[in-house]
Amino acid sequence: MNGKFWKPGTRLLSEDVLLDKNALDEGSLGVCFNPLAQLSLNQQRQELPIFKHRTEIIYLMEKFRVLIVVGETGSGKTTQLPQYLYEAGWTSNGKCIACTQPRRVSAVTVAQRVCQERGSTLGDLVGYTIQFDNCCSEQVTRIKYLTDGMLIREMMLDPLLSRYSIIMIDEAHERTIYTDLVLGLIKKILKVRKDLGVIISSATVDAEMFQRFFDGPQECSILSVQGRCHPVTLHYASQPVKNYIQESASLCVDLIQNQRVKGDILVFLSGQDEIEQFMSLIELEHASAWKDNYRH
């Protein structure tokens, strides 16, 4: 690829530049390959970019009431920050660390991962709460992942969130209605509860804007975490497509069946309907290709 790529709105590059076979053989077409898979879970945690900031994070949470963490995707913010604070004793008083997620799937999968890293059973030390599914224990759970909407529902019963010692708002850059409501209500709670700590984390958040919202640098600190776990190279289509779901499915099947990539392929879609449509197309494309190979 030689560092060249095409973006919509610019001049078109030739197909051999856009889909260079040597680049594809290296597994760089939107592929995340984990070279640390053979390490133990504890070793994998230590290899995350955020690990070297562990002591600084704990110090900042002791000194400031609000901490804004800006770090690239894959740096370990979502899974590691609650664990660092748990290990530092923020739940020793029997309270819990809450980490909000904008989507239900994220809350469940992240809780499962953290539970695996802690070596515990899901619903004990680590749990999650989403709509119609509460997998946690008030007596045992100390790290809790939940959606923004569920946290607002808890505020209706407990306006001061007295069960929690830390509230972490993850993916704050998405700025959903629930996220903004949570931020506004937490700002009011901070005026009453002097023992509550707040973390705002995101990959692309406007940190200075949030710092001003939480009364400036006297009350709020900013920490930037650099580094990415897995290098990802972006390749753009040479021309706009009529149906990007269809084209994405065809490309994925082609890359997998022709063994042009190593590792996994990550496809971003906007919702459940598109995901289900994409999976149906994948199955049809794969079945059709298998029949053609079988005939030959």
Secondary structure, 3 states (H helix, E strand, C coil): CCCCCCCCCCCCCCHHHHCCHHHHHCCCECEECCCCCCCCHHHHHHHCHHHHHHHHHHHHHHHCCEEEEEECCCCCHHHHHHHHHHHCCCCCCCCEEEEEECCHHHHHHHHHHHHHHHCCCCCCCEEEEECCEEECCCCCCCEEEEEHHHHHHHHHHCCCCCCEEEEEEECHHHCCHHHHHHHHHHHHHHHHCCCCEEEEEECCCCHHHHHHHCCCCCCEEEEEECCCCCCCECCCCCCCCCCHHHHHHHHHHHHHHCCCCCCEECCCCCCHHHHHHHHHHHHHHHHHHHHHHHHC
